[in-house]
Amino acid sequence: MKNKALLLISFLLLTSNCTPTEKYDWEDGRWIDLTHEYSDETLFWPTSSTFKIDTVFVGQTDAGFYYESFEFCTAEHGGTHLDAPIHFFENRKTVDQLELNQLTGRAVVIDVTKQVAENRDYEVQVRDLTNWETEHGLIPDGSILLINTGLAAYWPEAKEYLGTDKRGDEGVAALSFPGIHPDTAQWLVENRSIKAAGLDTPSLDYGQSVLFETHQILFEQNIPGFENVANLHLLPPTGAYIVALPMKIKDGSGAPLRIVAHIMNK
Ligand SMILES: [Zn+2]
């Protein structure tokens, strides 16, 4: 028990911006939900099945009490969700194999809303990261990299968010949204040490990608992705603490994700 307490204190000291004499106070601050809800409106890849929910029972039972129950069916990759490394790289981690330490940590939030406003097929460049570093310092080891493209404002309107409301192969051909350039992913794995990467679009790669190279480059290094993340505009460039917990699907290549951020008041 004593060891556990010591471990917790060291953890809090290591992960906080406070001076070593201060404790990270989880009560002093607020939580921000970075998750879109699942419903009939939830957006999925044009070739994917969507989220379906059916009523099992709603109402007064014969026994005299009120009761509600539903059943749902969903593809792994839709709505706010996690991409496990195995999604695009053989013999890499599945959803259930990702450690909690990799799904929680300090966020670095990069704003590319201006670039995307000019070009919705924008691919995040290395200079977007180095410009951020000029202002805020090097992306610390163990950061969770989050890219705010501004696209979340269009959720759940398919035409505005995906660039098309067509389904099937026709829909895939018409996809138009920003992503992370493969050169940027390569620069990240060679020069920085991030735990995970997330953004407010349906894919780490931009909509017109056919090889999904950013997925391949990050996933080879067992760096998972968070996609269709919400509310990134509410986060500061540094200091937010992320907790991203996917449904623990055994051998899953992805899963619905509840992702939240904690921000200190000061
Ligand atoms: Zn995915």
Residues whose N, C-alpha, C, O or C-beta is under 5 A from the ligand:
A	BS01	ZN	H77 L82 D83 P202 E227 G254
